Amino acid sequence: MNIKDAKKIVVLVDAYSSGNQLAPAFNKEGYRCLHIQSRSDIPQVITNSYKKDDFFMSLQYAGLDTVKELKKYDIIAVIAGCETGIELADNLAELLDLAGNETKSSSTRRNKYLMQECLKNNNINHIPTYKITNINEATDYASKLLKNYNKLILKPVDSGGTDSVFVCSTIEDVKNYSKNLFETRNQLNLKNEVIILQPLIEGEEYVVDTVSYDGHHKICAIWKMGKGKHNGSNSVCEFTELTSLDEQEQLKLKNYVFNCLDSLNIKFGAGHSEVFLTHDGWTLIETGARLHGAGFPLLSSLALKKTQIDELISSICSTESFLKTISEEYRPQKFLKIKELISSRSGIVKSVKYLDVIFNLASYKKSNIPSIGQNIRLTKDVCSSPGWIALCHSDIHQINADYQYIVELEKKGMFEVY
């Protein structure tokens, strides 16, 4: 069927980051896609990933006028493409009488303070979290927490990724960093009117990608994160590795994450949960009611039969088939490790060294390397990484050897800048 003749419509709200892969997948299944931008001031670094040609129509959200326009079409689903679209997607699905997550709990899926409170109220392992609106509150709560914890975390209540995450060891740190946060906007271009203070959680960090339909959840991918100190930041991502756990631990993880999804009232759609394995067990950092960002679902196709995008499409377009596979065991077919590139300099790229060597590594598959003339920043968080290199192989030792080789090249300096 020609996609131009398709009658059924899927609405995507803020189809940026990994969300830009949804429209091609729905188009392939014979559905047309309509795009809505949730607000006009979304940063260009986010909207640059938008692919206009995948949509037959694109609208700027304008309240009831937008809803009136949407009611002209036979819409089967409203989906958030990235973090900025979550609350509007919930609202539009409700107004159009479509399956979606309830609007009365939308804020718990965006607000990191409410998220932890929700877990706490449901007796689920959580992080003690304080909501802060001024520097005096920050120092008062910090003095209480520092009696029991050596390090604390300060971050915006509604940002994404590792944006503006500060590690504090003293009251003075908390005072300085909170002042910095209150005076700036986060990378979603939202003013930091409220920030949160938490103890620093120690343990191995993982990300669990899920898809849900009517409260039934399925694990699509489990990623292990490697982070380190670079360029004055304490939490720069060094690698993201597709993984699985032994049967007993994976069952514990599955049960914990599914309980978190239930607590946050995520009944439909994609989920992206960051968790730590601590001495107290699995502990949620945060959950996004959206796809895993930065193109990871598509990259996972190198090692998985079905990606998170495949499962999300199936849950909407072939619900019965999706539900039949809900209890399938999650196991990658190959090893996959994404080397997150780290730049120690800012500037315009003059040259990128060692590419010929990297491209000929046994496990090399794909990469996103900055081009000549492109502006790169000092890497301090996920948004300032200049790119990535995907390594995939049936032999984990080969991947680890190639990864370490790239790390050594990076230390020598891969990027020459003006």
Secondary structure as UniProt FT lines:
FT   HELIX           3..5
FT   STRAND          8..13
FT   HELIX           17..21
FT   HELIX           22..28
FT   TURN            29..30
FT   STRAND          32..37
FT   TURN            40..41
FT   HELIX           44..47
FT   TURN            48..49
FT   HELIX           52..54
FT   STRAND          57..60
FT   HELIX           64..70
FT   TURN            71..72
FT   STRAND          74..80
FT   HELIX           83..85
FT   HELIX           86..95
FT   TURN            96..97
FT   HELIX           103..109
FT   HELIX           112..121
FT   TURN            122..123
FT   STRAND          130..132
FT   HELIX           135..145
FT   TURN            146..148
FT   STRAND          152..156
FT   TURN            161..164
FT   STRAND          166..168
FT   HELIX           171..182
FT   TURN            187..188
FT   STRAND          195..199
FT   STRAND          204..213
FT   TURN            214..215
FT   STRAND          216..230
FT   TURN            231..232
FT   STRAND          233..242
FT   HELIX           247..263
FT   TURN            264..265
FT   STRAND          269..278
FT   TURN            279..280
FT   STRAND          281..288
FT   TURN            294..295
FT   HELIX           296..299
FT   HELIX           300..302
FT   HELIX           308..317
FT   HELIX           319..324
FT   TURN            325..327
FT   STRAND          335..340
FT   STRAND          347..352
FT   HELIX           355..359
FT   TURN            362..363
FT   STRAND          364..368
FT   TURN            372..373
FT   STRAND          375..376
FT   HELIX           382..384
FT   STRAND          388..393
FT   HELIX           396..412
FT   STRAND          415..417
//
